[in-house]
Amino acid sequence: MSRQSSHARQNKVQKQDDFVSTNHKAKSSVVAQFVRIARKERLDYGDFVYVCQQVRRKLRLLRPHKQRKLPELMPEAELRKFFKVIQEVGNLQHEIMLKLLFFTALRVSELVKIRVSDIDFEQCKIFVDQGKGQKDRYILFPESFRLVLQAHLRGNAKNRYLFETTRFTPFTVRRVQQIVQAYRQKAGITRLVHPHLFRHQMLTLLTARGLSDSQIQLISGHRSKKSLEIYQHLSLESVQKAYQDVVKTISV
């Protein structure tokens, strides 16, 4: 590297440092002035917050949008590998529990709270009591799972919850997370796999198979101000056929 190019680089670094230093000094000066004015006017906390809000409005300052990182989904081949390992291990309750978590796009905190009395076998739906946002809703499960769940409960006739530990208590969220990690390692999957990933995975598959945003919202339990009008005109029954048609095409 020539002496001239080295000198130019040093000047560039120096200018950047000077800019950062100057910018920091300017901010410090504004803060100092703001503090003097607030003390002089004897602003309490509420007044101070109000002033900041008005300043932001007058300057038309907008909050920067948070960048949401998209989840890294598993390829379908890897998803099948994961569930194949569970089947090979032979823990039937784990297999049913994790497949239900996947097919219903439930949050794991909702899954562990399902009571036997919440299941409507005739309509293939489950009542979710106080889900996220303290909202009740129904979710669908595959018709092919009707007999599976009924057989599971016949073998565990004393269950109050759909899935219970050997101590006859519902699973904890943490325990389900540990179970998923154990099967991930046994399957030799290196990517991050966690219970909530199955929710993303299923909703992505439903979207790819052609279900509309409004249908997805009904299945997932996502609610927003924009969707309220849509919810007034749609019911879960209207999504039933589209959902059942899609899950028949998914092999895990």
C-alpha positions as CSV (number, residue, x, y, z in Angstrom):
1,M,0.0,0.0,0.0
2,S,1.4,3.5,-1.0
3,R,2.0,6.2,1.6
4,Q,-0.5,8.4,-0.2
5,S,-3.4,5.8,0.0
6,S,-2.6,5.1,3.6
7,H,-2.7,8.8,4.4
8,A,-6.1,9.1,2.6
9,R,-7.5,6.2,4.6
10,Q,-6.4,7.8,7.9
11,N,-8.0,11.1,6.9
12,K,-11.3,9.2,6.1
13,V,-11.3,7.5,9.5
14,Q,-10.5,10.8,11.2
15,K,-13.4,12.5,9.5
16,Q,-15.8,9.7,10.6
17,D,-14.5,10.0,14.2
18,D,-14.9,13.7,14.1
19,F,-18.5,13.3,12.8
20,V,-19.4,10.8,15.5
21,S,-17.8,13.1,18.1
22,T,-19.6,16.2,16.8
23,N,-22.9,14.4,16.6
24,H,-22.5,13.2,20.2
25,K,-21.7,16.7,21.4
26,A,-24.7,18.1,19.6
27,K,-27.0,15.6,21.2
28,S,-25.5,16.3,24.6
29,S,-26.0,20.0,24.1
30,V,-29.7,19.5,23.2
31,V,-30.2,17.2,26.2
32,A,-28.6,19.9,28.5
33,Q,-30.9,22.6,27.2
34,F,-33.9,20.3,27.5
35,V,-33.1,19.6,31.1
36,R,-32.7,23.3,31.9
37,I,-36.1,24.1,30.4
38,A,-37.8,21.2,32.2
39,R,-36.3,22.2,35.5
40,K,-37.2,25.9,35.0
41,E,-40.8,25.0,34.1
42,R,-41.0,22.4,36.9
43,L,-42.3,19.7,34.7
44,D,-43.4,16.5,36.4
45,Y,-43.2,13.1,34.6
46,G,-46.6,13.4,32.9
47,D,-45.9,16.9,31.7
48,F,-42.4,15.8,30.4
49,V,-44.0,12.8,28.5
50,Y,-46.6,15.2,27.0
51,V,-43.9,17.6,25.9
52,C,-41.9,14.9,24.2
53,Q,-45.0,13.6,22.4
54,Q,-45.8,17.1,21.1
55,V,-42.2,17.7,20.0
56,R,-42.2,14.4,18.1
57,R,-45.5,15.4,16.5
58,K,-44.3,18.9,15.6
59,L,-41.1,17.6,14.0
60,R,-43.1,14.8,12.3
61,L,-40.8,12.1,13.7
62,L,-42.0,8.6,12.9
63,R,-41.1,5.5,14.9
64,P,-38.9,3.2,12.8
65,H,-40.6,0.0,11.8
66,K,-39.2,-3.1,13.6
67,Q,-37.7,-5.6,11.2
68,R,-39.3,-9.0,11.9
69,K,-37.0,-11.9,11.2
70,L,-38.7,-14.6,9.2
71,P,-38.5,-18.1,10.8
72,E,-36.2,-20.6,9.0
73,L,-38.6,-23.4,8.1
74,M,-37.7,-27.0,7.6
75,P,-37.9,-28.5,4.1
76,E,-40.7,-31.1,3.9
77,A,-38.2,-33.9,3.6
78,E,-36.6,-32.9,6.9
79,L,-40.1,-32.5,8.5
80,R,-40.9,-36.1,7.5
81,K,-37.5,-37.2,8.9
82,F,-38.3,-35.6,12.2
83,F,-41.6,-37.4,12.6
84,K,-40.3,-40.7,11.3
85,V,-37.7,-40.7,14.1
86,I,-40.5,-40.1,16.7
87,Q,-42.4,-43.1,15.2
88,E,-39.3,-45.3,15.4
89,V,-38.7,-44.4,19.0
90,G,-42.3,-45.7,19.7
91,N,-43.6,-43.1,22.2
92,L,-47.1,-42.9,20.9
93,Q,-48.2,-40.0,23.1
94,H,-45.2,-37.9,21.9
95,E,-46.1,-38.7,18.3
96,I,-49.8,-37.8,18.6
97,M,-48.9,-34.7,20.6
98,L,-46.4,-33.3,18.2
99,K,-48.4,-34.1,15.1
100,L,-51.4,-32.4,16.6
101,L,-49.3,-29.4,17.4
102,F,-48.2,-29.3,13.8
103,F,-51.6,-29.9,12.1
104,T,-53.5,-27.5,14.3
105,A,-50.9,-24.7,14.2
106,L,-51.5,-24.3,17.9
107,R,-49.2,-22.4,20.2
108,V,-47.6,-24.8,22.6
109,S,-49.0,-22.9,25.6
110,E,-52.5,-23.6,24.2
111,L,-51.7,-27.3,23.4
112,V,-50.8,-28.2,27.0
113,K,-54.0,-26.7,28.4
114,I,-56.4,-28.8,26.2
115,R,-58.9,-30.7,28.4
116,V,-60.6,-33.8,27.2
117,S,-63.9,-32.0,27.5
118,D,-62.7,-29.4,25.0
119,I,-62.6,-31.8,22.0
120,D,-65.6,-32.0,19.6
121,F,-65.0,-35.3,17.8
122,E,-68.0,-34.9,15.6
123,Q,-67.0,-31.5,14.1
124,C,-63.2,-32.3,14.4
125,K,-62.5,-29.1,16.4
126,I,-61.0,-28.2,19.7
127,F,-62.1,-25.4,22.0
128,V,-59.1,-23.3,23.1
129,D,-59.8,-21.7,26.4
130,Q,-58.1,-18.4,27.0
131,G,-55.6,-18.5,24.3
132,K,-53.1,-15.7,23.5
133,G,-54.7,-12.4,24.3
134,Q,-57.1,-14.1,26.7
135,K,-59.4,-15.0,23.8
136,D,-61.4,-18.1,23.4
137,R,-61.6,-19.8,20.0
138,Y,-62.0,-23.1,18.2
139,I,-59.3,-24.7,16.1
140,L,-59.6,-27.6,13.5
141,F,-57.8,-30.9,13.5
142,P,-57.6,-33.5,10.6
143,E,-60.5,-35.9,10.2
144,S,-57.9,-38.7,10.1
145,F,-56.9,-37.7,13.7
146,R,-60.4,-38.4,15.1
147,L,-59.8,-42.1,15.6
148,V,-56.2,-41.5,16.8
149,L,-57.3,-39.1,19.5
150,Q,-60.2,-41.4,20.6
151,A,-57.9,-44.4,20.8
152,H,-55.4,-42.3,22.8
153,L,-58.1,-41.3,25.3
154,R,-59.5,-44.9,25.6
155,G,-56.0,-45.9,26.7
156,N,-55.8,-43.1,29.2
157,A,-59.4,-43.1,30.5
158,K,-58.6,-41.1,33.6
159,N,-57.1,-38.1,31.7
160,R,-58.5,-34.7,32.5
161,Y,-56.1,-33.1,30.0
162,L,-55.6,-34.5,26.5
163,F,-51.9,-35.1,27.2
164,E,-50.7,-35.9,30.7
165,T,-47.3,-36.9,32.2
166,T,-46.7,-40.1,34.2
167,R,-47.6,-38.0,37.2
168,F,-51.1,-37.3,35.7
169,T,-50.4,-33.6,35.3
170,P,-50.5,-31.6,32.1
171,F,-47.2,-31.1,30.2
172,T,-45.4,-27.8,30.7
173,V,-44.3,-25.7,27.8
174,R,-40.7,-26.3,28.9
175,R,-41.2,-30.0,28.8
176,V,-42.6,-30.0,25.3
177,Q,-39.6,-27.9,24.2
178,Q,-37.2,-30.4,25.7
179,I,-39.1,-33.3,23.9
180,V,-38.8,-31.5,20.5
181,Q,-35.1,-30.9,21.1
182,A,-34.5,-34.5,22.0
183,Y,-36.1,-35.7,18.7
184,R,-34.3,-33.0,16.7
185,Q,-30.9,-34.3,17.9
186,K,-31.9,-38.0,17.3
187,A,-32.9,-37.1,13.8
188,G,-29.6,-35.4,13.2
189,I,-31.2,-32.1,12.3
190,T,-28.8,-29.2,12.8
191,R,-31.1,-26.2,12.2
192,L,-33.0,-24.7,15.1
193,V,-36.2,-26.6,15.8
194,H,-38.7,-25.5,18.5
195,P,-42.5,-26.1,19.1
196,H,-43.5,-22.7,17.7
197,L,-41.7,-23.6,14.4
198,F,-44.5,-26.1,13.6
199,R,-47.0,-23.3,13.8
200,H,-45.1,-21.3,11.2
201,Q,-44.6,-24.4,9.2
202,M,-48.3,-25.3,9.0
203,L,-49.5,-21.8,8.3
204,T,-46.9,-21.5,5.5
205,L,-48.1,-24.8,4.0
206,L,-51.8,-23.7,4.2
207,T,-50.9,-20.5,2.5
208,A,-48.9,-22.2,-0.2
209,R,-51.8,-24.6,-0.9
210,G,-54.1,-21.6,-1.6
211,L,-56.0,-20.7,1.6
212,S,-56.7,-17.0,1.8
213,D,-55.5,-14.6,4.5
214,S,-58.9,-14.5,6.1
215,Q,-59.1,-18.3,6.3
216,I,-55.6,-18.5,7.7
217,Q,-56.6,-16.0,10.4
218,L,-59.5,-18.1,11.4
219,I,-57.3,-21.2,11.8
220,S,-54.4,-19.5,13.5
221,G,-56.3,-17.3,15.9
222,H,-54.5,-14.2,14.7
223,R,-56.7,-11.1,15.1
224,S,-56.1,-7.6,14.0
225,K,-58.3,-4.5,13.5
226,K,-58.1,-5.1,9.7
227,S,-59.5,-8.6,10.0
228,L,-62.5,-7.7,12.3
229,E,-64.8,-7.0,9.4
230,I,-63.8,-10.2,7.7
231,Y,-64.5,-12.2,10.8
232,Q,-68.1,-10.9,10.8
233,H,-68.7,-12.6,7.5
234,L,-66.8,-15.8,7.9
235,S,-67.2,-18.8,10.2
236,L,-64.9,-21.7,11.0
237,E,-67.3,-24.0,9.1
238,S,-66.5,-22.2,5.9
239,V,-62.8,-23.1,6.3
240,Q,-63.4,-26.7,7.3
241,K,-63.4,-28.2,3.8
242,A,-60.4,-26.2,2.5
243,Y,-58.4,-27.1,5.7
244,Q,-59.3,-30.9,5.5
245,D,-58.4,-31.0,1.8
246,V,-55.0,-29.5,2.5
247,V,-54.0,-31.7,5.5
248,K,-54.8,-34.8,3.4
249,T,-52.0,-33.8,1.1
250,I,-49.4,-33.5,3.8
251,S,-47.3,-36.5,4.6
252,V,-45.5,-36.7,8.0
